[in-house]
């Protein structure tokens, strides 16, 4: 399994350090998308409060956007508004990430329950048809689980640079260190300097990198265990508490695949491995020059690919 955002105390700040805590200039489309701000709420799954963002009118066809590991719902808050005129849209933060509660144990079936809870809480099925899931990276694993074991809950799925599961899956080496606390930084600017991607990637729109990095941080008070300051919102013990389980899924809903042409997760043969899992593959789109974090380096091309693919799932 891959992580989509992480930190390294020795990182030199290539992505955001040059801005010294200031927000980079942003394209008009990006600012207009953010201006269509979501309604923010929570719902509960197995004792944990799950962060929910929603856009668009209840009763329109539903779209549920699912993020990758160590990311958060706001990775979609500049993408989902572009669909909100035609769809009821929602995004969640998985437990242990973003603004959601942390758990003592994490498992794919639990994340699938969180996705089902979002469908209900956001009324994504109010049109009379189950929603389509659009899942990036790690978000594809609960999606595969749902489409295999609860296919009645969704009408289709689009996997965005979500590599097929492997039996030897586990955390990247840098994330397997067993850190009990995330690093603390004395200022927001110093924290932003440490933001980086896994798999590593320097390409991306600075305004998007800055947005998702800021939303990945929060300010905390001093405790007996650590000083006050800015720190990351994801659970540093996620991988130590994650029960991978059996991911030998066989999706039973119409499915589309979108990958980045230069994605580190898709060396030769991996796309074919993913395609072979699908029982009803409707389309495959390769976004030219894009890396794993397609939302960051080619967001409008991703939007176009999703728009073109959605009618093929109905």
GINOR-V701995 format. One record per residue. N is the residue number from 1. PSI is psi as a letter, one per 20 degrees, with the letter a starting at -180 (NA if undefined). D_FIRST is the distance of its C-alpha to the first C-alpha in Angstrom with 1 decimal. Layout:
BEGIN
n	psi	d_first
N	PSI	D_FIRST
N	PSI	D_FIRST
END
This chain:
BEGIN
n	psi	d_first
1	q	0.0
2	q	3.7
3	q	6.8
4	i	9.8
5	q	12.7
6	a	13.9
7	q	17.1
8	p	18.9
9	i	22.5
10	j	23.6
11	q	22.4
12	j	25.5
13	k	25.0
14	h	24.8
15	g	23.4
16	i	25.7
17	h	28.0
18	i	30.8
19	i	31.3
20	l	32.1
21	i	31.0
22	q	32.8
23	p	31.3
24	q	31.2
25	q	33.3
26	q	31.7
27	q	32.4
28	g	34.6
29	h	32.2
30	g	29.5
31	h	32.2
32	h	33.5
33	g	30.2
34	h	29.7
35	h	33.3
36	m	32.4
37	q	30.9
38	q	29.2
39	p	30.6
40	p	28.5
41	a	28.5
42	q	26.5
43	r	26.4
44	p	25.6
45	o	23.1
46	l	23.6
47	i	25.4
48	p	23.0
49	p	24.2
50	p	21.8
51	p	22.5
52	p	23.8
53	p	25.0
54	q	27.3
55	q	29.4
56	r	32.0
57	p	34.5
58	p	33.9
59	i	35.0
60	r	33.4
61	q	30.6
62	q	27.3
63	p	24.1
64	p	21.1
65	p	18.7
66	p	15.2
67	r	13.3
68	a	9.8
69	p	8.5
70	j	11.6
71	b	13.7
72	r	16.6
73	h	18.9
74	i	21.0
75	h	18.5
76	i	20.4
77	i	23.8
78	i	25.0
79	g	23.7
80	h	24.6
81	h	28.3
82	i	28.8
83	i	28.5
84	i	30.4
85	h	33.7
86	i	32.9
87	q	30.2
88	o	29.5
89	q	26.2
90	q	23.9
91	q	20.7
92	r	19.3
93	p	17.4
94	q	15.1
95	q	16.6
96	j	15.8
97	q	15.7
98	c	18.5
99	j	21.8
100	q	20.6
101	q	21.3
102	q	19.2
103	r	18.9
104	h	19.6
105	q	16.8
106	q	13.8
107	q	12.8
108	g	11.8
109	h	15.5
110	g	16.5
111	h	14.5
112	h	16.1
113	h	19.4
114	h	18.9
115	g	18.6
116	h	21.7
117	h	23.4
118	g	23.0
119	g	24.5
120	g	27.5
121	h	27.9
122	i	27.9
123	l	30.1
124	i	28.0
125	j	29.8
126	i	33.2
127	i	34.0
128	i	34.2
129	p	31.1
130	q	27.5
131	r	25.3
132	p	22.8
133	p	19.2
134	o	17.7
135	p	14.0
136	p	12.1
137	c	8.4
138	h	6.6
139	i	10.2
140	h	10.3
141	g	8.9
142	h	12.0
143	g	13.9
144	g	13.5
145	g	14.6
146	g	17.5
147	i	18.6
148	g	18.7
149	i	20.3
150	l	22.0
151	h	22.9
152	i	26.1
153	i	24.4
154	q	23.4
155	i	25.2
156	r	22.4
157	q	19.0
158	o	17.9
159	p	14.3
160	o	14.1
161	l	12.0
162	o	9.2
163	q	8.2
164	q	9.0
165	q	7.1
166	q	8.0
167	h	10.1
168	j	9.2
169	q	5.5
170	a	5.6
171	q	6.3
172	q	7.8
173	h	11.4
174	h	13.0
175	j	11.2
176	k	12.2
177	i	15.8
178	k	16.7
179	p	18.4
180	h	20.5
181	q	21.6
182	q	20.4
183	q	22.8
184	p	26.0
185	q	27.8
186	i	31.5
187	r	31.3
188	g	29.1
189	g	29.8
190	h	28.5
191	g	25.3
192	h	24.7
193	h	25.3
194	i	22.2
195	p	19.8
196	r	17.3
197	q	14.1
198	p	10.8
199	q	10.8
200	q	14.5
201	p	16.9
202	i	20.6
203	q	21.5
204	q	22.0
205	p	24.9
206	h	25.9
207	h	26.9
208	g	23.5
209	g	21.8
210	g	24.5
211	g	24.3
212	h	20.6
213	g	21.1
214	g	24.2
215	i	22.6
216	i	19.9
217	q	22.8
218	q	25.6
219	p	28.7
220	q	29.2
221	r	32.3
222	q	33.1
223	r	32.5
224	h	33.6
225	h	30.1
226	q	29.6
227	r	31.6
228	r	31.6
229	b	30.1
230	p	27.1
231	r	23.5
232	q	20.1
233	i	19.6
234	q	16.1
235	o	16.1
236	i	15.6
237	j	15.3
238	g	12.3
239	h	10.2
240	h	13.5
241	j	14.3
242	p	11.2
243	o	12.1
244	g	9.3
245	a	12.3
246	o	13.0
247	k	11.0
248	m	13.7
249	q	14.8
250	n	17.8
251	q	18.3
252	k	22.0
253	q	22.5
254	p	23.3
255	q	20.2
256	q	19.9
257	p	17.4
258	p	17.5
259	r	15.9
260	p	17.0
261	h	19.3
262	j	18.1
263	p	14.3
264	i	12.6
265	i	9.7
266	m	12.7
267	r	14.9
268	p	17.8
269	h	17.1
270	h	13.6
271	g	15.4
272	h	17.7
273	g	15.1
274	g	13.9
275	h	17.6
276	i	18.5
277	h	16.7
278	p	18.9
279	i	22.2
280	m	23.6
281	p	22.1
282	h	24.5
283	q	23.4
284	p	21.1
285	p	21.6
286	o	20.7
287	o	21.5
288	p	23.6
289	j	22.8
290	q	19.7
291	a	16.6
292	g	13.0
293	m	14.6
294	h	17.2
295	h	18.5
296	g	19.6
297	h	21.1
298	l	22.5
299	g	22.7
300	h	26.0
301	h	24.9
302	g	21.9
303	g	24.5
304	g	26.7
305	h	24.1
306	g	23.3
307	g	27.1
308	h	27.8
309	h	25.2
310	g	26.1
311	h	29.5
312	i	28.0
313	i	26.2
314	NA	29.4
END
